[in-house]
Amino acid sequence: MRQPLDISEIEKIGDQIDGMDMRYIVPGLLRGLSILQLFTLNRPELTLTEIAAALGLTRSATYRLTYTLETTGFLLRSEETKRYRVSGLVLSLGFEYLQSREIVEVAQTVLQRLSTATQAASYLTELDGTDALHIARAVPKAPLVSNLQVGRRLPAHATATGRIILAYRPDDELQQYFDAALRAPSDGVAQPPESLESLIAVARADRARGYILHPSIYEPQVTSIAMAILDPKGRSVAAINFVAPHHLFDRIGGETKAVGFITTAAEELMSALGFRR
């Protein structure tokens, strides 16, 4: 694998550097990517001066780069401290491919095992805008208890899977979700969140509990239990759940047993993806 080009090398552009044809390298793009690489676990926030010093650039040149990254959503700047940090958009880039390809393929086996163990329909869901989007499912060899199909969208804050995904998102993303949810057309069933404060309060309570168990407002007499699929930084990338009639939850042993089933499935999926809760 080719090693990343050191930022200092862009000032020495010739025909070739370490086998790379520098005529096709875009210095501005390289500098922007280098800025994003400066943020680490031990250095999550940086000032403009610190970024400029690390790249060996002037403050004015650095400001133009950070302004571009901030405007396009890759950097966030605190008005109080004037410090920059990367946004969730940077992290999401690495998981878009994973979510669209690997996670569905890996999840299918886990969903089938969960469905067989509980005799209930199981689903994998991701957040798409303000919707909880069902991207995979498995159903038992028994009368179908849930009619939700792959591709079905429901308001995230009104579903177990959507709520548990929101529970592991930072407050700035909840703010964005709340603003978008107020503008979203009504589906005639779910009401928009009452306030940003109530949305955050629910998210924190859900995260503290670690799972959501509640009756569905879309399918009467059906209960859903959901748990988040977390990436290595603790951010939710999806949710797994199973949906069953109320009486089935009693038959499998109530909430305690249901939590055991969904926890096993979530941890199995995260392990298969290389994640750890």
PLY file of the C-alpha trace (Angstrom):
ply
format ascii 1.0
element vertex 277
property float x
property float y
property float z
element edge 276
property int vertex1
property int vertex2
end_header
0.00 0.00 0.00
1.38 3.43 -0.92
2.27 5.61 2.08
0.46 8.98 2.34
2.36 11.90 0.85
3.88 14.13 3.51
2.34 17.61 3.46
5.80 19.19 3.27
6.40 17.49 -0.07
3.72 19.48 -1.86
5.98 22.52 -1.76
8.60 20.58 -3.73
6.46 19.59 -6.67
8.44 18.14 -9.52
7.63 15.49 -12.01
7.90 12.56 -9.59
7.85 12.09 -5.82
8.13 8.54 -4.53
6.75 7.17 -7.80
3.79 9.57 -7.90
3.25 11.85 -10.85
2.87 15.22 -9.13
1.28 16.79 -12.18
-1.96 15.09 -11.15
-1.82 15.89 -7.44
-4.14 18.72 -6.27
-2.25 20.55 -3.48
-5.38 22.18 -2.01
-7.18 18.86 -1.70
-4.08 17.28 -0.19
-3.85 20.04 2.40
-7.54 19.65 3.27
-7.17 15.92 3.79
-4.04 16.54 5.86
-6.05 18.83 8.15
-8.56 16.06 8.82
-5.71 13.69 9.68
-4.46 16.07 12.38
-7.44 15.29 14.64
-6.87 12.24 16.83
-8.29 10.65 19.97
-5.68 12.49 22.05
-6.05 15.71 20.07
-9.78 16.05 19.26
-9.77 19.88 19.01
-7.32 22.31 17.41
-7.06 26.07 16.97
-6.38 27.73 13.64
-2.85 28.56 14.84
-2.18 24.93 15.78
-3.40 23.69 12.39
-1.30 26.25 10.54
1.80 25.32 12.54
1.27 21.59 11.96
0.97 22.09 8.19
3.62 24.78 7.91
1.15 27.18 6.27
0.22 30.80 6.87
-2.89 31.60 8.94
-4.65 33.08 5.91
-4.04 29.96 3.79
-5.09 27.74 6.68
-8.23 29.79 7.27
-9.35 29.32 3.67
-8.92 25.55 4.05
-10.72 25.32 7.39
-13.49 27.60 6.14
-14.05 25.27 3.19
-14.12 22.20 5.42
-16.47 23.92 7.89
-18.82 25.12 5.17
-19.05 21.64 3.66
-19.73 20.07 7.05
-16.47 18.22 7.69
-15.29 20.52 10.50
-17.19 22.14 13.37
-15.98 25.36 15.04
-16.90 26.43 18.55
-17.93 30.06 18.78
-16.81 30.13 22.42
-13.37 28.52 22.19
-12.69 29.15 18.47
-11.41 25.57 18.28
-12.16 23.14 15.47
-13.17 19.48 15.64
-14.21 16.98 13.01
-17.92 16.36 12.49
-19.80 13.09 12.37
-19.73 13.41 8.58
-16.04 12.46 8.55
-16.71 9.28 10.51
-19.76 8.42 8.41
-17.70 8.37 5.23
-15.86 5.28 6.39
-19.05 3.46 7.27
-21.15 4.25 4.22
-19.46 1.46 2.27
-19.69 -0.87 5.25
-23.36 -0.22 5.82
-24.29 -0.56 2.17
-22.36 -3.78 1.55
-20.86 -5.77 4.40
-23.32 -5.12 7.22
-26.34 -6.42 5.30
-24.50 -9.53 4.17
-23.15 -10.27 7.64
-26.44 -9.43 9.36
-28.56 -11.87 7.40
-27.20 -14.90 9.26
-27.62 -13.14 12.62
-31.18 -12.07 11.77
-32.13 -15.59 10.73
-30.73 -17.05 13.95
-32.60 -14.45 16.01
-35.83 -15.09 14.14
-35.54 -18.84 14.62
-34.79 -18.51 18.35
-37.70 -16.14 19.03
-40.15 -17.27 16.33
-40.51 -13.59 15.49
-39.65 -11.37 12.55
-36.25 -9.71 12.93
-34.92 -6.59 11.19
-31.79 -4.56 10.57
-32.45 -0.83 10.33
-30.37 2.23 9.56
-31.03 5.95 9.88
-31.67 7.67 6.55
-32.44 11.33 7.09
-35.34 11.37 9.52
-36.41 7.83 8.63
-35.70 4.46 10.15
-35.07 2.44 6.98
-35.41 -1.36 7.09
-32.49 -2.76 5.08
-32.68 -6.49 5.93
-35.06 -8.92 7.63
-35.66 -12.56 8.47
-38.99 -14.22 9.24
-39.73 -17.48 11.09
-41.41 -20.58 9.71
-44.57 -19.56 11.47
-47.53 -17.25 10.81
-46.10 -13.86 9.83
-46.45 -11.43 12.73
-45.04 -8.31 11.09
-45.77 -6.99 7.63
-42.89 -4.48 7.49
-40.90 -5.05 4.32
-37.29 -4.27 3.45
-37.21 -0.70 2.17
-40.04 0.47 4.46
-39.43 3.88 6.01
-40.89 5.11 9.29
-40.18 8.26 11.34
-37.13 7.34 13.40
-38.26 8.95 16.67
-41.50 6.94 16.54
-39.91 3.48 16.23
-37.83 1.33 18.55
-34.98 0.92 16.06
-34.93 4.60 15.12
-34.95 5.73 18.74
-32.08 3.47 19.75
-30.00 4.72 16.80
-30.68 8.32 17.83
-29.76 7.45 21.40
-26.11 6.98 20.39
-25.81 10.14 18.32
-24.36 13.43 19.68
-26.55 16.38 20.56
-25.61 18.33 17.43
-26.94 15.49 15.28
-30.12 15.37 17.39
-30.50 19.09 16.75
-30.21 18.47 13.01
-32.67 15.59 13.27
-35.18 17.69 15.22
-35.03 20.56 12.71
-35.50 18.15 9.80
-38.31 16.23 11.54
-40.30 19.44 11.96
-40.12 20.01 8.20
-40.86 16.40 7.23
-44.36 15.63 5.93
-46.59 13.80 8.42
-47.41 10.15 7.81
-50.71 10.60 9.65
-49.65 8.37 12.54
-46.52 9.69 14.26
-46.31 13.20 15.69
-43.06 15.17 15.42
-40.92 15.46 18.58
-42.43 17.92 21.06
-39.16 19.78 21.53
-35.43 19.38 21.12
-35.12 19.07 24.90
-37.59 16.18 25.03
-35.84 14.45 22.11
-32.48 14.69 23.88
-33.98 13.55 27.19
-35.53 10.47 25.55
-32.25 9.70 23.75
-30.26 9.86 26.99
-32.74 7.65 28.83
-32.71 5.12 25.98
-28.90 5.09 25.91
-28.72 4.57 29.67
-31.12 1.61 29.37
-29.27 0.19 26.36
-32.35 -1.10 24.56
-35.95 -0.17 23.74
-39.01 -2.35 24.29
-42.37 -0.86 23.42
-45.61 -1.55 21.50
-45.63 -0.50 17.87
-47.87 2.40 16.89
-47.94 1.08 13.32
-48.92 -2.54 13.96
-51.49 -3.02 16.75
-50.90 -5.87 19.21
-47.22 -6.04 18.24
-44.21 -5.25 20.41
-40.67 -4.47 19.28
-37.39 -4.72 21.15
-34.33 -3.06 19.63
-30.63 -2.58 20.35
-28.03 -0.42 18.57
-25.11 -1.64 16.50
-22.19 0.52 17.60
-18.95 1.30 15.81
-15.61 1.30 17.70
-16.18 4.91 18.82
-19.59 4.12 20.31
-21.62 5.75 17.54
-24.65 3.87 16.25
-24.49 2.72 12.63
-27.64 0.60 12.65
-30.08 -1.19 14.94
-31.32 -4.76 15.23
-34.72 -5.76 16.58
-37.38 -8.42 16.59
-41.12 -7.85 16.41
-43.71 -10.17 17.96
-47.27 -10.24 19.32
-47.52 -9.28 22.98
-48.32 -12.86 24.03
-45.14 -14.16 22.38
-42.99 -11.99 24.64
-44.69 -13.63 27.62
-44.08 -17.08 26.11
-40.34 -16.54 25.59
-39.89 -15.35 29.15
-40.82 -11.70 29.25
-38.60 -8.66 29.02
-35.58 -10.27 30.67
-35.40 -13.11 28.15
-36.15 -10.75 25.25
-33.26 -8.52 26.29
-31.02 -11.59 26.38
-31.99 -12.56 22.81
-31.48 -9.08 21.36
-28.23 -8.53 23.26
-26.78 -11.79 21.96
-27.75 -10.89 18.40
-26.37 -7.34 18.60
-23.08 -8.46 20.09
-22.76 -11.26 17.54
-23.28 -8.81 14.68
-20.84 -6.26 16.09
-18.26 -8.97 16.64
-18.66 -10.20 13.05
-18.11 -6.62 11.86
-15.04 -6.20 14.04
-16.80 -3.82 16.42
-16.87 -4.04 20.23
-19.58 -2.59 22.45
0 1
1 2
2 3
3 4
4 5
5 6
6 7
7 8
8 9
9 10
10 11
11 12
12 13
13 14
14 15
15 16
16 17
17 18
18 19
19 20
20 21
21 22
22 23
23 24
24 25
25 26
26 27
27 28
28 29
29 30
30 31
31 32
32 33
33 34
34 35
35 36
36 37
37 38
38 39
39 40
40 41
41 42
42 43
43 44
44 45
45 46
46 47
47 48
48 49
49 50
50 51
51 52
52 53
53 54
54 55
55 56
56 57
57 58
58 59
59 60
60 61
61 62
62 63
63 64
64 65
65 66
66 67
67 68
68 69
69 70
70 71
71 72
72 73
73 74
74 75
75 76
76 77
77 78
78 79
79 80
80 81
81 82
82 83
83 84
84 85
85 86
86 87
87 88
88 89
89 90
90 91
91 92
92 93
93 94
94 95
95 96
96 97
97 98
98 99
99 100
100 101
101 102
102 103
103 104
104 105
105 106
106 107
107 108
108 109
109 110
110 111
111 112
112 113
113 114
114 115
115 116
116 117
117 118
118 119
119 120
120 121
121 122
122 123
123 124
124 125
125 126
126 127
127 128
128 129
129 130
130 131
131 132
132 133
133 134
134 135
135 136
136 137
137 138
138 139
139 140
140 141
141 142
142 143
143 144
144 145
145 146
146 147
147 148
148 149
149 150
150 151
151 152
152 153
153 154
154 155
155 156
156 157
157 158
158 159
159 160
160 161
161 162
162 163
163 164
164 165
165 166
166 167
167 168
168 169
169 170
170 171
171 172
172 173
173 174
174 175
175 176
176 177
177 178
178 179
179 180
180 181
181 182
182 183
183 184
184 185
185 186
186 187
187 188
188 189
189 190
190 191
191 192
192 193
193 194
194 195
195 196
196 197
197 198
198 199
199 200
200 201
201 202
202 203
203 204
204 205
205 206
206 207
207 208
208 209
209 210
210 211
211 212
212 213
213 214
214 215
215 216
216 217
217 218
218 219
219 220
220 221
221 222
222 223
223 224
224 225
225 226
226 227
227 228
228 229
229 230
230 231
231 232
232 233
233 234
234 235
235 236
236 237
237 238
238 239
239 240
240 241
241 242
242 243
243 244
244 245
245 246
246 247
247 248
248 249
249 250
250 251
251 252
252 253
253 254
254 255
255 256
256 257
257 258
258 259
259 260
260 261
261 262
262 263
263 264
264 265
265 266
266 267
267 268
268 269
269 270
270 271
271 272
272 273
273 274
274 275
275 276
